[in-house]
């Protein structure tokens, strides 16, 4: 059972409170555990003592009135969803309550059980979604704050609307000293015009090339930076913010300038941020730069003449992957990644052969580059990839020509296609034929404009079964703004849609049942009286031919109304099934025999295509016989002289179903009517009540099966019935 939902009802009117309880009971919602308080003060104490899962609030209480009541409750329990239930049908009050945080606003007297229960469940789900969204916002804010680079968000006027805490490390300002100020405040005067041109480019094209500038620190010193900018869109697709990722490249610039202007090699050598050592044949360090000394924690004097592996790896012998040893062995450049536990850093080590003036290999130039941040970024990408792989939603990536490049396990599970089978294919492999070309054209028009498309697909799995999904497809651009991929996130909504349809059908049947009961009570007795009277008149009066024909017409129409009422009652009133094991081929043969006379009178052939050794199927024989009679007689009605009707049955072991098909050679069902033929009172034939197929569908669904109409290749229609194979649980 689901965990009880603790619901606090704040209501001073006992009658209204009792009515609310009765509505929930009527709706079958026994999972809501309702506790009631009559006064605001009592309710606030109750919330402090035991936080509820949901609050139903009448704002008109003895000790508090109106929105002030809601505000106090909301302040006390901001994380709890609140539904306002009041006597006041006031749109302004409702809008204000929702604006302040109410999940719904219901008016007493306009609420019924299922609506109240649905509102309560939706309120809980919406509140959970809000909390999840808030958690995501906090997560992304954390990423924004902890990134290694300074980030500014700038509007079209060049005003900084947000920035992360790295601004203090890069420029010496606190974030609040920058936010609300123009970029001119931190950009070096020589580069203000250049920055303005770049901002114009961003808001025109959506991005700007990575550009180097100079900025002024709070203490007046100059900082070299590289700015990578792109534009953010609002809900209308307009560029409204520029995201400026600002990297402090001062160290890099200083190293570059030192290399270009250095008067001697040692100055350049010691200003390099990388760890550089010269190592001889015997693994001895002959020279090292300052970065090496500082990072490894040893003075230059300590390291010179000592074995390199003693300081780099802390070992007594070189490791197997040692790139220096490989360079000495073959005279070529080698690389390796290493981790230094002392500094908690990752390094990319490159060894380049070093030759003397005579061309003799005498050692290597050993360069260690700190790649710690890159490794962390790689780990972040791995986490993202893992999240995609483990997502319950199907994720699909294609190239610009719609060739599938990647699918995650959820896609494989939902569609039945393995990654090996689907990669390289076009998503059209999933087409079910339920969408026309205009549907796909609209989708591709949206995507090729660079916009995100969202909608619902009716697709076909590998095994041939139909499923429905909600999808969101977005274009992926490279740094130049060119679309290079499309990413689709798809949610299998088959069961959700089926449940909604089942609920709709249940509600519809309930309504029809009420109507049918009234009709049966009010009309059947008059019908019986009229039909009996006609029979008496026909037996006692001497009528001429015209009079007799008139009475016959009246009697037939009365009988037609009587049959219609019986069919309506059969459709709307729940029928208990008598499930027993039956040979489905025997049922088919009986149905064919019953209709032989009708088919022969119209010179229509009926061909049976069934196996004699099929396993029994557990069904209500009379109900399934009724279904097959309806389908076969419909097929006869649409056939003409010389046509052949085929009725077949096979066992689909993969899907554990018995599949029965009734194929005719009639004119077929128009495509726009195919989904309507099983609707109540829909008929493409004159004089037909339009209930036969609706009743058939209900019987099949009561068995847990399915029924549908398929067009045949040349002409005609195939009515397909699927019945599940199941053991007799009687």
VENDAJO-V40852 format. One record per residue. RES is the residue in one small letter. OMEGA is omega in whole degrees, -180 to 180 (NA if undefined). D_CENTER is the distance of its C-alpha to the mean C-alpha in whole Angstrom. Layout:
res=RES omega=OMEGA d_center=D_CENTER
res=RES omega=OMEGA d_center=D_CENTER
This chain:
res=x omega=177 d_center=27
res=x omega=177 d_center=24
res=x omega=180 d_center=26
res=x omega=180 d_center=28
res=x omega=-179 d_center=26
res=x omega=-176 d_center=29
res=x omega=178 d_center=30
res=x omega=177 d_center=33
res=x omega=179 d_center=34
res=x omega=-170 d_center=36
res=x omega=-179 d_center=39
res=x omega=-178 d_center=42
res=x omega=-176 d_center=43
res=x omega=179 d_center=43
res=x omega=178 d_center=43
res=x omega=180 d_center=40
res=x omega=179 d_center=38
res=x omega=179 d_center=40
res=x omega=179 d_center=38
res=x omega=178 d_center=35
res=x omega=-179 d_center=35
res=x omega=179 d_center=36
res=x omega=179 d_center=33
res=x omega=179 d_center=31
res=x omega=178 d_center=33
res=x omega=-179 d_center=33
res=x omega=179 d_center=29
res=x omega=-178 d_center=29
res=x omega=-180 d_center=28
res=x omega=-176 d_center=30
res=x omega=179 d_center=28
res=x omega=178 d_center=28
res=x omega=-169 d_center=31
res=x omega=171 d_center=33
res=x omega=-171 d_center=36
res=x omega=171 d_center=38
res=x omega=-175 d_center=40
res=x omega=-176 d_center=42
res=x omega=-180 d_center=43
res=x omega=-178 d_center=41
res=x omega=179 d_center=43
res=x omega=-179 d_center=42
res=x omega=-179 d_center=38
res=x omega=176 d_center=38
res=x omega=180 d_center=40
res=x omega=180 d_center=38
res=x omega=180 d_center=35
res=x omega=-176 d_center=37
res=x omega=-176 d_center=38
res=x omega=-176 d_center=35
res=x omega=179 d_center=31
res=x omega=175 d_center=30
res=x omega=-176 d_center=26
res=x omega=179 d_center=26
res=x omega=171 d_center=29
res=x omega=-169 d_center=31
res=x omega=166 d_center=33
res=x omega=-174 d_center=36
res=x omega=179 d_center=37
res=x omega=-176 d_center=41
res=x omega=-179 d_center=42
res=x omega=-177 d_center=46
res=x omega=177 d_center=46
res=x omega=-176 d_center=43
res=x omega=168 d_center=42
res=x omega=-176 d_center=39
res=x omega=179 d_center=37
res=x omega=177 d_center=39
res=x omega=180 d_center=38
res=x omega=-177 d_center=34
res=x omega=-179 d_center=34
res=x omega=179 d_center=36
res=x omega=-179 d_center=34
res=x omega=177 d_center=31
res=x omega=-179 d_center=33
res=x omega=-177 d_center=34
res=x omega=-176 d_center=30
res=x omega=-178 d_center=28
res=x omega=-175 d_center=25
res=x omega=177 d_center=26
res=x omega=-177 d_center=24
res=x omega=174 d_center=27
res=x omega=179 d_center=27
res=x omega=177 d_center=30
res=x omega=-171 d_center=33
res=x omega=175 d_center=36
res=x omega=-172 d_center=38
res=x omega=175 d_center=38
res=x omega=-173 d_center=36
res=x omega=-176 d_center=36
res=x omega=-180 d_center=33
res=x omega=178 d_center=34
res=x omega=179 d_center=34
res=x omega=-179 d_center=31
res=x omega=-179 d_center=30
res=x omega=179 d_center=31
res=x omega=179 d_center=30
res=x omega=179 d_center=26
res=x omega=-178 d_center=27
res=x omega=175 d_center=29
res=x omega=178 d_center=26
res=x omega=179 d_center=26
res=x omega=179 d_center=23
res=x omega=180 d_center=25
res=x omega=-176 d_center=28
res=x omega=-179 d_center=30
res=x omega=178 d_center=33
res=x omega=-177 d_center=36
res=x omega=178 d_center=37
res=x omega=-176 d_center=34
res=x omega=173 d_center=31
res=x omega=-169 d_center=31
res=x omega=-176 d_center=30
res=x omega=179 d_center=27
res=x omega=179 d_center=26
res=x omega=-179 d_center=27
res=x omega=-180 d_center=25
res=x omega=179 d_center=22
res=x omega=-180 d_center=22
res=x omega=-180 d_center=23
res=x omega=179 d_center=20
res=x omega=180 d_center=18
res=x omega=-180 d_center=20
res=x omega=-179 d_center=19
res=x omega=179 d_center=16
res=x omega=180 d_center=16
res=x omega=177 d_center=19
res=x omega=179 d_center=16
res=x omega=179 d_center=14
res=x omega=-180 d_center=17
res=x omega=178 d_center=18
res=x omega=179 d_center=15
res=x omega=179 d_center=15
res=x omega=179 d_center=19
res=x omega=178 d_center=19
res=x omega=179 d_center=17
res=x omega=178 d_center=19
res=x omega=180 d_center=22
res=x omega=-178 d_center=21
res=x omega=175 d_center=20
res=x omega=178 d_center=24
res=x omega=178 d_center=25
res=x omega=180 d_center=24
res=x omega=-176 d_center=26
res=x omega=-173 d_center=29
res=x omega=178 d_center=29
res=x omega=-174 d_center=29
res=x omega=-177 d_center=32
res=x omega=174 d_center=33
res=x omega=-180 d_center=33
res=x omega=174 d_center=31
res=x omega=168 d_center=32
res=x omega=-173 d_center=30
res=x omega=178 d_center=32
res=x omega=-174 d_center=32
res=x omega=178 d_center=34
res=x omega=179 d_center=37
res=x omega=179 d_center=37
res=x omega=178 d_center=37
res=x omega=-179 d_center=35
res=x omega=176 d_center=32
res=x omega=174 d_center=31
res=x omega=-180 d_center=32
res=x omega=-173 d_center=32
res=x omega=179 d_center=34
res=x omega=179 d_center=35
res=x omega=-179 d_center=37
res=x omega=-180 d_center=40
res=x omega=-176 d_center=40
res=x omega=-172 d_center=41
res=x omega=179 d_center=43
res=x omega=179 d_center=44
res=x omega=167 d_center=42
res=x omega=-180 d_center=40
res=x omega=-178 d_center=37
res=x omega=177 d_center=38
res=x omega=-178 d_center=41
res=x omega=-176 d_center=39
res=x omega=-178 d_center=36
res=x omega=-180 d_center=38
res=x omega=176 d_center=40
res=x omega=178 d_center=41
res=x omega=-180 d_center=40
res=x omega=-176 d_center=44
res=x omega=-175 d_center=44
res=x omega=180 d_center=43
res=x omega=177 d_center=44
res=x omega=-177 d_center=47
res=x omega=-178 d_center=49
res=x omega=-174 d_center=50
res=x omega=-178 d_center=46
res=x omega=-180 d_center=45
res=x omega=-179 d_center=45
res=x omega=179 d_center=43
res=x omega=179 d_center=40
res=x omega=177 d_center=41
res=x omega=-180 d_center=41
res=x omega=178 d_center=37
res=x omega=177 d_center=36
res=x omega=179 d_center=37
res=x omega=-179 d_center=35
res=x omega=-177 d_center=32
res=x omega=176 d_center=31
res=x omega=-174 d_center=33
res=x omega=-178 d_center=31
res=x omega=179 d_center=28
res=x omega=174 d_center=29
res=x omega=-179 d_center=33
res=x omega=176 d_center=34
res=x omega=-173 d_center=35
res=x omega=179 d_center=38
res=x omega=180 d_center=41
res=x omega=170 d_center=43
res=x omega=178 d_center=45
res=x omega=-179 d_center=44
res=x omega=177 d_center=47
res=x omega=180 d_center=46
res=x omega=-180 d_center=47
res=x omega=176 d_center=51
res=x omega=179 d_center=51
res=x omega=-176 d_center=51
res=x omega=179 d_center=49
res=x omega=173 d_center=45
res=x omega=-179 d_center=44
res=x omega=172 d_center=40
res=x omega=-177 d_center=38
res=x omega=175 d_center=35
res=x omega=-170 d_center=32
res=x omega=173 d_center=30
res=x omega=-176 d_center=27
res=x omega=174 d_center=26
res=x omega=180 d_center=23
res=x omega=170 d_center=22
res=x omega=-178 d_center=22
res=x omega=179 d_center=20
res=x omega=179 d_center=22
res=x omega=-179 d_center=22
res=x omega=176 d_center=25
res=x omega=-176 d_center=27
res=x omega=-179 d_center=28
res=x omega=173 d_center=28
res=x omega=175 d_center=29
res=x omega=-177 d_center=28
res=x omega=176 d_center=31
res=x omega=-170 d_center=31
res=x omega=-180 d_center=35
res=x omega=176 d_center=36
res=x omega=-179 d_center=40
res=x omega=-178 d_center=41
res=x omega=-179 d_center=45
res=x omega=180 d_center=45
res=x omega=-180 d_center=45
res=x omega=179 d_center=47
res=x omega=179 d_center=49
res=x omega=-180 d_center=49
res=x omega=-179 d_center=49
res=x omega=179 d_center=52
res=x omega=179 d_center=54
res=x omega=-176 d_center=54
res=x omega=-171 d_center=55
res=x omega=-176 d_center=58
res=x omega=178 d_center=59
res=x omega=177 d_center=63
res=x omega=-173 d_center=62
res=x omega=-175 d_center=60
res=x omega=179 d_center=60
res=x omega=179 d_center=58
res=x omega=-177 d_center=56
res=x omega=-175 d_center=55
res=x omega=177 d_center=55
res=x omega=179 d_center=52
res=x omega=179 d_center=50
res=x omega=179 d_center=47
res=x omega=177 d_center=46
res=x omega=-175 d_center=49
res=x omega=176 d_center=51
res=x omega=170 d_center=54
res=x omega=-175 d_center=57
res=x omega=-178 d_center=57
res=x omega=-178 d_center=60
res=x omega=-174 d_center=61
res=x omega=178 d_center=61
res=x omega=-180 d_center=58
res=x omega=179 d_center=60
res=x omega=179 d_center=59
res=x omega=177 d_center=61
res=x omega=178 d_center=59
res=x omega=-180 d_center=56
res=x omega=-174 d_center=55
res=x omega=-179 d_center=54
res=x omega=178 d_center=50
res=x omega=-179 d_center=51
res=x omega=-176 d_center=53
res=x omega=-176 d_center=51
res=x omega=-177 d_center=48
res=x omega=175 d_center=50
res=x omega=177 d_center=52
res=x omega=177 d_center=56
res=x omega=178 d_center=58
res=x omega=-179 d_center=59
res=x omega=-180 d_center=63
res=x omega=-173 d_center=61
res=x omega=-175 d_center=59
res=x omega=179 d_center=61
res=x omega=180 d_center=63
res=x omega=-180 d_center=61
res=x omega=-176 d_center=58
res=x omega=-176 d_center=55
res=x omega=179 d_center=53
res=x omega=-177 d_center=55
res=x omega=-177 d_center=53
res=x omega=-175 d_center=50
res=x omega=-177 d_center=49
res=x omega=-179 d_center=51
res=x omega=-180 d_center=53
res=x omega=178 d_center=56
res=x omega=179 d_center=55
res=x omega=178 d_center=53
res=x omega=-177 d_center=49
res=x omega=-176 d_center=49
res=x omega=-174 d_center=46
res=x omega=-179 d_center=49
res=x omega=179 d_center=48
res=x omega=180 d_center=52
res=x omega=180 d_center=53
res=x omega=178 d_center=52
res=x omega=178 d_center=53
res=x omega=-177 d_center=57
res=x omega=-174 d_center=56
res=x omega=177 d_center=55
res=x omega=-178 d_center=56
res=x omega=178 d_center=52
res=x omega=178 d_center=49
res=x omega=179 d_center=47
res=x omega=176 d_center=44
res=x omega=175 d_center=42
res=x omega=179 d_center=40
res=x omega=177 d_center=41
res=x omega=178 d_center=40
res=x omega=-176 d_center=43
res=x omega=-178 d_center=43
res=x omega=-179 d_center=45
res=x omega=-177 d_center=44
res=x omega=-179 d_center=40
res=x omega=174 d_center=39
res=x omega=-180 d_center=38
res=x omega=169 d_center=41
res=x omega=-176 d_center=41
res=x omega=176 d_center=44
res=x omega=175 d_center=46
res=x omega=-180 d_center=50
res=x omega=-179 d_center=52
res=x omega=180 d_center=55
res=x omega=-177 d_center=58
res=x omega=176 d_center=61
res=x omega=-176 d_center=65
res=x omega=-179 d_center=67
res=x omega=179 d_center=68
res=x omega=-180 d_center=65
res=x omega=178 d_center=65
res=x omega=-178 d_center=62
res=x omega=178 d_center=62
res=x omega=-179 d_center=59
res=x omega=168 d_center=55
res=x omega=-173 d_center=54
res=x omega=-177 d_center=51
res=x omega=177 d_center=48
res=x omega=180 d_center=45
res=x omega=179 d_center=42
res=x omega=-180 d_center=40
res=x omega=-177 d_center=37
res=x omega=-179 d_center=35
res=x omega=178 d_center=33
res=x omega=178 d_center=32
res=x omega=178 d_center=31
res=x omega=177 d_center=29
res=x omega=178 d_center=27
res=x omega=178 d_center=27
res=x omega=177 d_center=26
res=x omega=177 d_center=23
res=x omega=179 d_center=22
res=x omega=178 d_center=22
res=x omega=178 d_center=20
res=x omega=179 d_center=17
res=x omega=179 d_center=18
res=x omega=178 d_center=18
res=x omega=179 d_center=15
res=x omega=-179 d_center=13
res=x omega=-175 d_center=15
res=x omega=-179 d_center=14
res=x omega=176 d_center=10
res=x omega=178 d_center=9
res=x omega=178 d_center=6
res=x omega=179 d_center=8
res=x omega=-176 d_center=10
res=x omega=178 d_center=12
res=x omega=177 d_center=15
res=x omega=171 d_center=18
res=x omega=-176 d_center=21
res=x omega=178 d_center=22
res=x omega=177 d_center=24
res=x omega=172 d_center=20
res=x omega=-176 d_center=22
res=x omega=180 d_center=19
res=x omega=-177 d_center=20
res=x omega=168 d_center=18
res=x omega=179 d_center=15
res=x omega=-178 d_center=14
res=x omega=179 d_center=15
res=x omega=177 d_center=12
res=x omega=180 d_center=12
res=x omega=-179 d_center=16
res=x omega=-175 d_center=15
res=x omega=-174 d_center=13
res=x omega=-176 d_center=15
res=x omega=178 d_center=18
res=x omega=174 d_center=19
res=x omega=180 d_center=20
res=x omega=-179 d_center=20
res=x omega=-179 d_center=24
res=x omega=-168 d_center=23
res=x omega=-178 d_center=20
res=x omega=-177 d_center=21
res=x omega=179 d_center=24
res=x omega=174 d_center=22
res=x omega=180 d_center=21
res=x omega=179 d_center=17
res=x omega=177 d_center=20
res=x omega=-179 d_center=21
res=x omega=-176 d_center=17
res=x omega=179 d_center=19
res=x omega=-175 d_center=20
res=x omega=-178 d_center=22
res=x omega=180 d_center=20
res=x omega=177 d_center=20
res=x omega=-177 d_center=23
res=x omega=180 d_center=24
res=x omega=179 d_center=23
res=x omega=-178 d_center=20
res=x omega=179 d_center=19
res=x omega=179 d_center=22
res=x omega=180 d_center=20
res=x omega=-177 d_center=17
res=x omega=176 d_center=20
res=x omega=179 d_center=22
res=x omega=-176 d_center=19
res=x omega=-178 d_center=18
res=x omega=172 d_center=22
res=x omega=-180 d_center=23
res=x omega=-178 d_center=21
res=x omega=177 d_center=18
res=x omega=177 d_center=14
res=x omega=174 d_center=13
res=x omega=-179 d_center=10
res=x omega=-177 d_center=10
res=x omega=175 d_center=10
res=x omega=164 d_center=12
res=x omega=-173 d_center=14
res=x omega=-178 d_center=15
res=x omega=177 d_center=18
res=x omega=179 d_center=18
res=x omega=-179 d_center=21
res=x omega=177 d_center=22
res=x omega=179 d_center=22
res=x omega=-178 d_center=20
res=x omega=174 d_center=18
res=x omega=-179 d_center=14
res=x omega=-178 d_center=12
res=x omega=171 d_center=8
res=x omega=-176 d_center=6
res=x omega=171 d_center=6
res=x omega=-177 d_center=8
res=x omega=-177 d_center=11
res=x omega=173 d_center=13
res=x omega=176 d_center=17
res=x omega=-177 d_center=18
res=x omega=173 d_center=22
res=x omega=-176 d_center=25
res=x omega=180 d_center=27
res=x omega=-179 d_center=29
res=x omega=-180 d_center=26
res=x omega=178 d_center=26
res=x omega=-179 d_center=23
res=x omega=-180 d_center=23
res=x omega=169 d_center=19
res=x omega=-180 d_center=16
res=x omega=179 d_center=13
res=x omega=172 d_center=10
res=x omega=-170 d_center=6
res=x omega=-180 d_center=5
res=x omega=179 d_center=4
res=x omega=-176 d_center=7
res=x omega=-175 d_center=8
res=x omega=-177 d_center=12
res=x omega=180 d_center=13
res=x omega=-179 d_center=12
res=x omega=179 d_center=14
res=x omega=179 d_center=17
res=x omega=178 d_center=17
res=x omega=180 d_center=17
res=x omega=180 d_center=20
res=x omega=178 d_center=22
res=x omega=179 d_center=22
res=x omega=-180 d_center=23
res=x omega=180 d_center=25
res=x omega=179 d_center=27
res=x omega=180 d_center=28
res=x omega=180 d_center=29
res=x omega=180 d_center=31
res=x omega=180 d_center=32
res=x omega=180 d_center=34
res=x omega=179 d_center=35
res=x omega=179 d_center=37
res=x omega=179 d_center=39
res=x omega=-177 d_center=40
res=x omega=-180 d_center=41
res=x omega=178 d_center=43
res=x omega=-180 d_center=45
res=x omega=-178 d_center=45
res=x omega=-178 d_center=47
res=x omega=-171 d_center=49
res=x omega=-170 d_center=50
res=x omega=-172 d_center=51
res=x omega=180 d_center=52
res=x omega=176 d_center=55
res=x omega=180 d_center=56
res=x omega=-180 d_center=55
res=x omega=-179 d_center=57
res=x omega=-179 d_center=60
res=x omega=-177 d_center=60
res=x omega=179 d_center=59
res=x omega=180 d_center=62
res=x omega=180 d_center=64
res=x omega=-180 d_center=64
res=x omega=178 d_center=65
res=x omega=179 d_center=68
res=x omega=-179 d_center=69
res=x omega=-178 d_center=69
res=x omega=-174 d_center=71
res=x omega=-178 d_center=74
res=x omega=172 d_center=74
res=x omega=-174 d_center=75
res=x omega=173 d_center=73
res=x omega=-174 d_center=73
res=x omega=-178 d_center=71
res=x omega=-180 d_center=69
res=x omega=179 d_center=69
res=x omega=-180 d_center=68
res=x omega=179 d_center=65
res=x omega=179 d_center=63
res=x omega=178 d_center=63
res=x omega=180 d_center=62
res=x omega=180 d_center=59
res=x omega=-179 d_center=58
res=x omega=-180 d_center=58
res=x omega=-179 d_center=56
res=x omega=176 d_center=53
res=x omega=178 d_center=54
res=x omega=178 d_center=53
res=x omega=177 d_center=50
res=x omega=179 d_center=49
res=x omega=178 d_center=50
res=x omega=-179 d_center=47
res=x omega=179 d_center=45
res=x omega=179 d_center=45
res=x omega=179 d_center=45
res=x omega=-180 d_center=42
res=x omega=177 d_center=40
res=x omega=178 d_center=41
res=x omega=-177 d_center=40
res=x omega=-169 d_center=36
res=x omega=-176 d_center=36
res=x omega=180 d_center=37
res=x omega=-179 d_center=36
res=x omega=177 d_center=38
res=x omega=-178 d_center=38
res=x omega=175 d_center=38
res=x omega=-174 d_center=41
res=x omega=176 d_center=39
res=x omega=177 d_center=41
res=x omega=-179 d_center=41
res=x omega=171 d_center=42
res=x omega=-175 d_center=43
res=x omega=179 d_center=41
res=x omega=178 d_center=43
res=x omega=178 d_center=46
res=x omega=179 d_center=44
res=x omega=-179 d_center=44
res=x omega=178 d_center=47
res=x omega=180 d_center=48
res=x omega=179 d_center=46
res=x omega=180 d_center=47
res=x omega=-180 d_center=51
res=x omega=-175 d_center=51
res=x omega=179 d_center=50
res=x omega=-177 d_center=52
res=x omega=-179 d_center=55
res=x omega=-178 d_center=52
res=x omega=-180 d_center=51
res=x omega=180 d_center=55
res=x omega=179 d_center=56
res=x omega=179 d_center=54
res=x omega=179 d_center=54
res=x omega=-179 d_center=51
res=x omega=173 d_center=50
res=x omega=-179 d_center=48
res=x omega=176 d_center=47
res=x omega=179 d_center=45
res=x omega=-175 d_center=43
res=x omega=178 d_center=43
res=x omega=-177 d_center=44
res=x omega=-175 d_center=46
res=x omega=180 d_center=45
res=x omega=177 d_center=42
res=x omega=179 d_center=41
res=x omega=177 d_center=41
res=x omega=-176 d_center=38
res=x omega=-178 d_center=37
res=x omega=168 d_center=37
res=x omega=-171 d_center=39
res=x omega=-177 d_center=42
res=x omega=-178 d_center=43
res=x omega=-180 d_center=39
res=x omega=174 d_center=38
res=x omega=178 d_center=42
res=x omega=179 d_center=41
res=x omega=-176 d_center=38
res=x omega=176 d_center=40
res=x omega=178 d_center=43
res=x omega=-177 d_center=40
res=x omega=-178 d_center=39
res=x omega=180 d_center=42
res=x omega=175 d_center=44
res=x omega=179 d_center=41
res=x omega=178 d_center=42
res=x omega=-178 d_center=45
res=x omega=-176 d_center=45
res=x omega=-178 d_center=43
res=x omega=178 d_center=46
res=x omega=-177 d_center=49
res=x omega=178 d_center=52
res=x omega=179 d_center=52
res=x omega=178 d_center=48
res=x omega=176 d_center=47
res=x omega=178 d_center=44
res=x omega=175 d_center=42
res=x omega=-173 d_center=41
res=x omega=176 d_center=39
res=x omega=175 d_center=38
res=x omega=178 d_center=36
res=x omega=176 d_center=35
res=x omega=-176 d_center=31
res=x omega=-178 d_center=31
res=x omega=-179 d_center=28
res=x omega=177 d_center=26
res=x omega=-179 d_center=29
res=x omega=168 d_center=30
res=x omega=-176 d_center=33
res=x omega=180 d_center=32
res=x omega=179 d_center=35
res=x omega=173 d_center=35
res=x omega=-175 d_center=38
res=x omega=176 d_center=38
res=x omega=178 d_center=41
res=x omega=-179 d_center=42
res=x omega=-177 d_center=42
res=x omega=-179 d_center=41
res=x omega=180 d_center=37
res=x omega=178 d_center=34
res=x omega=-176 d_center=33
res=x omega=-177 d_center=30
res=x omega=179 d_center=29
res=x omega=-173 d_center=30
res=x omega=-179 d_center=29
res=x omega=-176 d_center=26
res=x omega=-171 d_center=29
res=x omega=180 d_center=32
res=x omega=177 d_center=30
res=x omega=180 d_center=30
res=x omega=177 d_center=33
res=x omega=176 d_center=36
res=x omega=179 d_center=35
res=x omega=175 d_center=38
res=x omega=-177 d_center=38
res=x omega=-179 d_center=42
res=x omega=176 d_center=45
res=x omega=-179 d_center=46
res=x omega=-178 d_center=43
res=x omega=-178 d_center=42
res=x omega=-178 d_center=38
res=x omega=-175 d_center=38
res=x omega=-179 d_center=38
res=x omega=178 d_center=35
res=x omega=178 d_center=33
res=x omega=179 d_center=35
res=x omega=-180 d_center=35
res=x omega=-180 d_center=31
res=x omega=180 d_center=31
res=x omega=-179 d_center=33
res=x omega=179 d_center=31
res=x omega=177 d_center=28
res=x omega=177 d_center=30
res=x omega=-176 d_center=31
res=x omega=-178 d_center=27
res=x omega=178 d_center=27
res=x omega=-180 d_center=26
res=x omega=-179 d_center=28
res=x omega=179 d_center=28
res=x omega=180 d_center=30
res=x omega=176 d_center=30
res=x omega=174 d_center=32
res=x omega=-173 d_center=35
res=x omega=-176 d_center=36
res=x omega=178 d_center=39
res=x omega=178 d_center=39
res=x omega=-176 d_center=38
res=x omega=173 d_center=36
res=x omega=173 d_center=34
res=x omega=-173 d_center=33
res=x omega=178 d_center=31
res=x omega=176 d_center=31
res=x omega=180 d_center=29
res=x omega=-178 d_center=31
res=x omega=173 d_center=30
res=x omega=180 d_center=32
res=x omega=-180 d_center=33
res=x omega=179 d_center=36
res=x omega=-179 d_center=38
res=x omega=-178 d_center=37
res=x omega=NA d_center=40
